């Protein structure tokens, strides 16, 4: 039985480049998980019940995104360094630094960050569409959820129409949960 790496390679994909792109996406998700954890339990925990709930819901979905991406990297026979520091590098989080310094509306800053977080997934969708169905479905699901994070935050900031903003529904990774595997749990 062929491996996931062999199947992806047969479609003409540069599997090493795909693994690197997925690893970069996983790295960004882990940084975002740190950002939302710090914000939801620290400085923005009391900024308002709506924002706090959205931050917690986004944090849960971001964790699922990281886990699903890490799993796919491993399925494609990629590897992660033993040190989280080596994986994440020294780069700080400009969004977190801006929010901790105060000034701008936190929901507006986070909405902009959510839009930026979704951007790399468009390129991953384009790279894998019609070539690696499983990876395409995964990155498309994550992209949809990232765009919804932006909508939730834009609504709280008063910048846009309501997203999928129903109590008990946010935070459950509705797009990712439709895919087979542990991320649906």
N, C-alpha and C positions, 0 to 999 in steps of 0.2 A: 504494500500500500504506500503510495507516495506521501511525502511529508508536505506540510503547508508551504515550506520554503520551495520545494520542488514544483509544486502546483503554481505558485506565484511566479517562479522563474520561467516556467513553460509559457506563460502568457506574455513574455517579453519584458517583464518588469526587471529593473535593476534591484534585486532584493536587498542588497547591502544599503543602497540609497533609501529604500523604503524603510528598512529597520532603523536607519539613522533619523529619518523624518518622524517615525513613530516614537522613537526614543526622545527626540526633542519635544514632541507633543506631550509625552508622559512627564518630562522634566517641567514643562510649563504648568501642567496640571498639579504636580506636587508643590510647586511654588504657590499656585493659586490656593491650594488646600491650606497651606501655611497662612497665607494672607487672610482667608475667610475665617480660619480658626482664631487667629489673633484678634481680628476685628469683632467677631461675634461674641467672644468671651472677654474682650477688653474694652477699648475706647468707644466702640459703637454699641456695646451691649445695652446701653440705656438711652440710645439716640431716638428711640421710638419703637414700639412693639412691632409695627409693620416691617420696618427695616431689619430689626433683629431676627424676625421669623424668616424673612427672605434670605438673609445672610446664612442662617442655619440650613435652610433648604438648599441653597446653592452649594454650601460646603459639603452636604451629603452627596449631591450629584457629582461634584468635582472629584470626590473620593472614588466614586464608582467609575468615573472616566479614567482616572489614573490606573485603577486596578485592571480595567478592561484593556487599556493600551499596553500596560506592562505584560499582561497575559499574551496579547497578540505578538509583542516583540519576542517573547520566549517561544511561542509557537513557530515563529519564523526563524528560530534558532539564533536569535540575537541574545546578547548578554548585558547585564548591568554590573557596574563595578561594586565591589564589596562595601565601599565607603559611600555613604549618602553625600558626604561633602564633595567627593570627586564627581559624583553624578550631577549634583546641583551647581557646582562651581562656586565662584565667589560673588557672582552678580547679586546685587540686592534687588529689592522690589520697589521700583519707583512709585508705584501706586500706594503701597503701604506707607512709604516714607512721606508722601504728600498728605495722606490722610492723618498720619500721626502728628504732622506739623500743624494741622488745622487750616482753617481758611475757607476753602470751597465746600459746597454741599456734598457730603459723602456719597449720597445716592447718585448724583450726577457724575462724580469722579468714577465711581464703580461701574456705572452704565457705560462710560467710555472705555474702561478697562475690559468689560465683558465683550464689547464689540471688537476690540483688538484681540481678545482671546479666541474669538470665533474665526478670525481671518485665516490662520494657517490651515484650518480644516477644509476650506474651499480648495486649496491647492492639493491637499491629500485626496479629496474626492475626485478631482480632475485626474490625478495620477493613477488612481486605482479603478475608476469607473470602467466597466466592461473587461477588466483584466484580473482583478482579485476581488471577487464578490464579497467575501467575508470581511476583508479590510474596508472595502467601500461602505458596506452596511454599517460597520462600526463607526467610521469617521463621519459618515452622514448623520448618524444618530447623535453623536456628540455635538456636531455642528448645530443641529436643530435645538438641542438643549442649551447650548451657549447663546444662541439667538434669543431664546426665551428668557434666559437670565438677564440679558440686556433689556428686554421688554419689561420684566418685573421691576428692574431698577429704574428704568425711565418713567414708569408709572409712579413709583414712589417719589421720584424727583419732580414729578409734574411735567415731564417732558414728552409724554406719549400716551397713546391709548392703552387700555388694559391688556395684559398678556393673559396667559392661562393662569389666572390668579384665583384659584378656588381652594379654599381651606381643605387640607388633607390630600391634595393632589400634587402640590409642589414638593420637590425634594425626592420624588420617587423615580426619577429617570425614566419617564414614560417611553421615550424612543429607544433608549438602550435596553430597557427591560423586555422589549419585544424580541430581542435577539436571543438565540440559544446560548446556553452556558451559564456559569455562575453569576455573571453580572445581572442577570434577570431576577435573581433572588432578593 
